[in-house]
Amino acid sequence: MESLDATPTLRFGAFELDVRLRELRRGTSRVRLQEQPFEILRLMLERPGDVVTREQLRQRLWPDGTYVDFEHSLNAAVKRLRAALGDDAENPRFVETLPRRGYRFIAPLGRAAEAVPVRVARTPPRVRLAVLPFSNLSEATQEYFSDGLTEEMISQLGRLCRGRIGILARWSSMTFKHTTLRVREIGDALQADYVLEGSVRREGDRARITARLVETCTETQLWSETYERHLVDCLTVQTDVAAQIARSLATELMAEEPSSHPSSCDPQAYQAYLKGRYYWNKPLDDGLNEAVTFYERAIAASPSFAAAYAALGRAQLARAEYYRELPRQALAVAEASGTRALEIDRTLHEAWVVSAGVHRLQYHDWVAAESAYGEALALNPSYEAAHRHYALMLSACGRHAEAIRSSERACELDPLCLDVGTTAAWVRYAAGDYDVAIDQCRNTLDMDPEYVGARRLLGAAYLQAGRLGEALAELQSAATLTDGDPALLACLAHVKGLSGARSEALSLISQARRLERERYVSPYHLAIAYVSVDKQDAAFAALEQAWLDRDPALAFVGVEPRLEPLRPDPRYRELLERMQLSHA
């Protein structure tokens, strides 16, 4: 073929390589490509379809007299090239690996044509980093500080390196706290290319923080730094260290300096905020009340602390979703907190998730909710909660293919999180893909057999798949794990009613209703139970109450297959119209 000097601009896939300007472009955007990955791509494009041997690459990149760890350096350079192209070594579109021989460029080439705009931000990054829990070398009472530092790292790295490095979410990373596994094994479990690990020691008013970046496949340490700080302002300590590590990571992995985002607040407020994060991250809703208490203390100590307002908003959304209080009341507090956070700082991705949740659950304004989720994901594409909740919104609107893609992205970022796995199962269930929903529920339950949310959904999926006996057995078994979960009782009542055990179903409904004296009981789930015993008027009365209460589960009324018998009734269509779901 013609030399690249004679054909200075080549097109392959959505990319253009300009040899003279030494630029790789995708659509109208320039793709950052370091010198060695650029030369590897250029050499392969000189002979597309032919094998470029490792020795040829060594001679081009590291001529005689250059002393490097060739194997590691070449592997790292090829990995960076694949990351820039969004390529996958196991299913390559551009660069094929020939073990022990070299590489081959397999995509067809063409002359440069008119660039097609591509929304690069929606392309998930291929390089994946896991931030392992920083070891607490201080007293046990300081555990919240090391855990808070870990979460701050994850949050800041996700924001500072957005679109270029995928940051694994906290839940999956925390699974490996105090682990004895090797870095390579952790990388295999999380499908992470790199891990960041370290330790924290506090002595009086000083902290020593050590961090190191390790490539998982070779267990090679790429860099290590130790930071010593006074604890006059804990927020400055943690944000400065996280930002320095983020910049170092960006330099190591991308050769590009991310923008900084300094913030400050009262030290006591930040201590309270860290304790709130500590309780927020306890399993399910175990620490929810304590988290709210500490977030409120942080705000009282520092009324302009935007992150604390955003965190409080998330916690109040969770209180609504877990039925810890009347949802309408919790959503009102969430709205006020999220609005205040955005007034102070519109770059907080967590605040945009709060805004989206309020639009979705309080106002059923799906357009505004989608816009807010888009803002959150633009600010931090590695924020699994935004992907997960966005998937639920898309599912509620009947946009099943998009919901599945968003839930799968959340699974990539937090593969060991029970909520993420259950969300992935739900969107499949709502799409009518019951076999996949069953498999996803089972995968989640392999991690925690007592996770009632997944067991409840598994029973519903069994039912829709025509496996009534298995649905009944699953829900009955799940009922033994709780001391009275109203939603589970309602689901079990639904299956009992369909199985012909009407009196047992009515008894379970009564049992769930008696719990109203102790806690909020979701009228939406009661409506599902009433359907199975042919009490349509009671079902619609429950749905009306769910509307008045802003029951979060009501968002799925348009896609819930268990409510199918209600669809011909005009009251059902009227409810969908009120919820702006008339298209469902």
N, C-alpha and C positions, 0 to 999 in steps of 0.2 A: 504493500500500500504506500501512498504518499507519506513523506515524513511529516511529523507534526509541525515542523517549521513552515512547510508549504501549506499545511492545513491547520492554521493556528487555533481554530475554534472547532471543537467537536461536540456532538450532542449524543447522549445516551440516556435512555429513560427520561426523567424530568430534569436531568443535569446538563450543564454545558461546562466544558473545560477550556479556558483561554490560556494557552501556553505562554503567549507573549506577556500578558499581564500577570501570569501565574495566579489565576483565580479560578475557583470552582463556584459555579452559580447554580442555584435551583430556582427556577422561575425568575423572579425579579430580585431574589435575595442572594447575597454572597454567603457561601458556606466556608466557615473558618477551617483551613486545612494547613497543618504544620508542614515544615519543609520535607521531612522524610516520607510521610504519607503521600505528599504531592508527587515526589519523585517515583514512588512505587506505582502510583496510578499512571503517571506519564510513561513509565517503562512498559507497563502492561498494555497501554493504548497504542504503543508503537508496534505491537504484535498481537492484536486481539485474536483470541482463540488458541494461541500457542502457549505452551508452558514457559513461564519465566522462572528459572531455577533460583533456589536460595543463594547459590554461589554468584549468579548474575546480579542479584540484588545486593549481595555483600560488596561486590566490586563497584557498583554504582553508588551505593550509599556510604560505604566505609572502605575506601581504597587502602592499599598497602601502607602501613605506617600508622593507621588509626586503630587504637586499642579500645575495644568496647566489649561488653558481654553480648556478642552477636545474636545468639539465640533469643535472649530476653528482649533485646532492643528491636529485633525484626518483628517478633510476635506482637510487641506493644505497638509498633508503627502500623502493622496491618490491622490490628484491632481498632486503632484510631481512624484509619481509613474507612473501615466498615461502619464505625459509628457515624462518621460524617455522611456516608451514603445511605444510612438507615438499612444496612445489609445484615444478613443473618448467616453465620458460618454454616449452620446446619441446613438451611434452605436458601442458598445464595441466589441473588438475582444478578449480581455484578462480579464478585470475586470468589472464585472457586478454589478451595485448598486441595492440593494433591499431596497427601501425607509424605513427608520426608523428601519430597521433590521440589515443590514450589507452589506457584499460584497461576491461575489462568483467568483472563477477563472474558466472561461468557455472554455479556449483553451485546445486542447489535448496535453498531455505530452509525451515525448519520451526520451530515453537515448541519451546522447550526441553523435552526429555524426560529420563527418568532416565538419568543419565550411565552410559556403558558403560566400564568400566575398560580402559585401553589401556596396554600396556607401552611407554612412550615411549622407553625406553633402547634398544629394538631398532630404532627408526626411524633410518635413517642420516641424518646431518646433510647439508644441501644446500649450505651454504657450505663451500668447500674452500680450504685454504691449503697452499702449498708453501714449505718452508724451503730456500732455495737454499744451496749450500755457501758458508760465509763465507770470504772471500778472506784468504789468509795474507800479510800485509805484512811478516812477520819473515823470519828465515833459513829456508831450506828444511827444516832439521832440526826446525822448530817446526810442520810441517804437521799432525802428529798433534793439536796443540793446537786449531787452527782446525777440523779435522774433528771432533774430540771436542766442541767447542762446538756445532757444527751438530747433531750427534746428540743432545746434551743438550737443545737447543731443541726438536727434534722430539719427544723422549720427554716432556719436561715439558709442552709445549703439548698433546700428545695426552691427558695425564692431567688437566691443569688445565681444559681446555676440553671435556671429554668430553661427547659427546652434542649439542654445540652447534656445533662447527666440526670438519670432517673434515680431519685433518692428513695430507698425503701422506707416504708412507714414505720412508726414507732412500735406498734404491737408486735410485728414480726421480728424486729430487731431485739426487743426486750425478751423474746422467747429464749435468747441465748445469754441471758444474764447469769453469771457464775458458771458458764458452761466450761467443760473440759475439752470440747471438740476443737480440732485444728481449724485454722483459717480456711483451708481448702474444703473441708467438710461443710463449714458454714456457708461458703460461697456456693457449693453445690446445692445445699438445701434452699437457699434464697435466690439462686441463679444470679448472684452478684459478682461483678467483675473485680470490685475492690471493697475492702472494709476499712473503716476508720475506727480505731480503738484507742483507749487511753485510760487515764486514772486521774483522780482528784484527791488532793490532801489538803485539809484545812488545819492550820495551826494558829490559834489566836486570830489576829486581824490579817493574816496572809493566806494565800492559796497557791498551791503549785499544781498546775494542770499540764499533763503530758499527753500528747496525741501522736499517733503514727498511722500512716497510710500504707496498706499492704495490698498487693495484687494477689487475688485468691488462687488463681490457677498455678502460680509458681511459688506462692508464699514468700514473695520477694518484698522486702520493706523498701518503699520508694522514698519516703522521707519521714523524719521524726522531729518534733519540736517540743520544748518545755517552756511554759509561760509561768512567771511568778508575778503575782499582783497583790496589792493591799485590798482588803475587803471593805474599804470605806463606802464603796457603792457596788453592790453585788451585780446590779444590772450591767454596769459598765464592764465588769470583769467578764461576765458570760457573753455579752454581745460582742465585745471586742475580740475575745478569743475565738468565738464562732466565726466572726467575720474574717479574722486572720487565717483561720483554717480554710474557710471557703475560698479565700483568694489564693492560698497555696494550692488547694486542690484544683482550682480553675487553671492555675499556671501549669500544674503538673499534667493535668488531663486534657486541657483545651488550649493552653497558651493564650488565654484571653482573660483580662482583668474584669471581674464583675463589679458593678457599682455597689458602693456601700450604702448602708441605711442606718445611720446612728439613731439611737433613741435613749431616753433617760427618764428616770422617775425617782421618787423617794425610795431609799434603801429598804425601809420597813415595808413599804408597799410591795416592792418586788419580792421580798421574802414571803409575804402573804400570798402573792401571786404564784410563786413556785410551789408552795404547799397546796394551793388550789389545784395546780396541774398534777401534783402527786396523787391527790385523791381522785381527780377526774379520770386518771388513767388506771384506776382499779377496775377489775373485771365487771362487766355489765353496769349496773347502776349502784354498786356497793358503796362507792364514795361520793355519790352525787350531792347529797345534802352538805357534806363537809366541804366539797369543792365550791359550792355556791357561797357558803359562809366565808371562806378565805378570799374569794374573788371580791365579795362585798367589802371585806376589810381592806383589801388593796385599793379599791376605789375610794373608800372613805379617807385613806391616808394620802392618796394622790388622785384627786378628781379629774386629772387630765391624762390618766393612764389608759391609753386606747386599747392596748392588748388585754387588759383586765376586763374592760367592757365587752370586747369581742368574746373572750372566754366565758364570761357570765352569760352572754347571749346563747352560746352553744350549750351551756349547761341547762339553761331554761328550756331550750328546744328539746333537750333530752328528757327533762322533767315532764314535758307534754307527751313525748313519744313513749315514755315508760309509765305514763299515767300516775305520776307521783303527786299530781294535783289536777284540778280542773284545767284541761288543756287550754281553754280560752284565756285563762288568767296567766298561765305560764308563757303563752305566746305573746301576750301584751308586754310582759317584762322583757322577753327576748327582743321584741321589736324596739323598745326604748333603748336597750343596751346596744344592739347592733347599730341603730341610728347614731347614737352618741359616739361609738367607736369610729364610724366613717366620717363624722364631723371633724374628729381630731386627726385621723389618718386614713386616707382613702387607699392606701397601699397595703392594708392588712387583709390578706386572703381569707382569714378566719371570719372577719367581719362581713365580707361579702357572702360567705356561706350562711351566716345568720340571716342576712337580708333575704337571700334566696329562700331559706326555710320558712320565713315569715310569709313571704309572697305565696309560697306553695301551700302552706297549711292553714294560714289565717285568712287569706284573701282569695285563694285559688286563682291567682293571677299568674298563669303559666308563662306568659310572655316576659313579664318582669322577673320571674324566678329564673328563667333560662338566661336572661341577660346577666343577672347577678352571678349565677354559676360560671358563666363565661368570663366574667371579671376575675373571679377567684382562681380559675384555672390558668388564665393569662398571667396572673401574678405568681402562681406556684403550680406548675403542671404536675408536680409530684405529690400534691396534697390529696391523699386517697379519699378523704371524707368528701371532698368536692365531687370527685368522680362517682363515688358511691351514691350520694344523695341526688346527684344529677341523673344517674341511672334510674333511681326510683321515680323521679319526676317524669322522665321520658316514658317509663313503663305505665304510669298512671294515665298519660296522654295517648296510650296506644301506639307509641313509636318504638316498637319492640326491637327492631334491628339495631337502632341507635342505642337503646337501653342496654342491650347485650354487649355492644362494643364498650360502652362506658363502664359497665360492671366488670368486664374482663380487664380493663385498664386498672381498675381498683385492685383486682386480684393480683396483677403483676406487681403493684406497688406494695401490697400488704398481704402476701400469700397465706400467712398463718393466722390472720384475724378472723374470728368466728362471725362477727357482724358482716364482714366483707363477703365471706363465703355464703352466708345466708342470703345476702342481697343478690348475689349472682344466681342463686337457686330461685329466688322470688321472681326475678325478671324472666327467667325461663318458664316458670309456672304461669305467669301472667300472659306469656306469649303462646301458651298451649303446648310447650315442649316439655311434657311431664316426665319423660324418661330421663332427660338431661337434668331436670330439676331434682329428681330422685337421686341421681348419681352425685350431684353437687351437695345435696344435704348429707349424704353418706360420707363424702369426703370431709365435710365440716365436722360431723360427729366422730370421725376417726380421731380428730384432734381433741374433742371433748364430748364423750358420749352422753353427758348430762346437760348439754346445752339445749334448753327447752325450746328456744325460738326455732332452731333447726328441726327439732323433733315435731313441733306443731306443724311446720310447713311440710315436712316429710309425710305426715298423715294426710294432709290436704292433697298433696301430689299423688299419693297412692290412690286416694279416692277418685280423683279425676282420671287416673290411668285405668280405672275399672278394677282396682285391686282392693275391694271393700274390706275383706278380712284382714289384710295387712294394715290398712288404714286404722281399723279398730284396734288391732293389737298394738300398733305403735303409739296411739294416743292414750290407750289405757296404761301402757307401760310408762309413758311420760308423766301421766298424772300422779304416779307414785313418787316422783322426784320433787313435787312441790306440795306445799301445805294449802293450796287453793289459789291457783292462777286462773282468774276469771276467763281470760281469753282461751286458755287451754280447755277449761270446762265447757265453754261455748262450742269450741271445735269438736270436742268429743260428743256433745249433745247433737251436733249436726250429723255426725256419722251414725250415732245411735238411731236417730230419727229415720235416716235413710235405710237403715238395716231392718226397720220394722219394730224396733224397741221404743215405741212412742212414749210409754210411761217413764222409762229410764231417761229418755231425752228431756222430758218435762221436769223430772226431778233434778237433773243436772242444771237446767236453766234456773230453777228456783234456788239451787245452791249458789249459783253465780250471783243472782240478784240479792241474796242475803249478805253477800260480801260488800254491798253498797253502803252498809252501815259502818264499815271499817275503812274503805278506800274507794277511789273512783273506779268504776267498772265501765269498760268501753261499750256503749250502746251499739256501735257498729258490729262488734262480734256477737252481741245478743241477737241482732237482726239476722245474722247468718244462721244462728241456732233456730230461730223461729221459722225460717224458711223450710227446714226439714220436717216440721210438724204441721205444715199447712196453715200457719198463722200469719197470713200476709199482712193483715191490718196491724198486728203487733210488730211485724218486721218493719213496716213503713213508719210506725210511730217511733221505733228505736232509731231508724235512720234520720228522722226529723230531729230527734234529740241529739244525735251525733253531729248534725249540721249546726245546731245551736251551740253545742259545746266545742265545736271545732275539733272533734275527734280526729287525730292525725290519720288513722286508718281509713277514714272516709275518702281520702284522696284516691283510693283504689276501687271505688265503687263501680267505675266504668269498665274495669277489666277483671273483676273477681268472678270466676266461673261458678262459684257456689251460689251467687245471686241470680243465676240465669232464670229461674222461675219468675222473678219479679220484672223482668225486662218488658213483657207485653203491657204491663200496667202503666197508664198515663202518669201516675205519680213518680214512677222511675224516671221517665223522660224529663219531667219537670225538675227533678232533683239534679239530673245531669246538666240541664240548662242553667240552673242556679250556680252550679260549680264550674260553669264554662267548659263542660266536658261533653257537650251535646254531639260532638263528632264521634264520641266513643261508641 
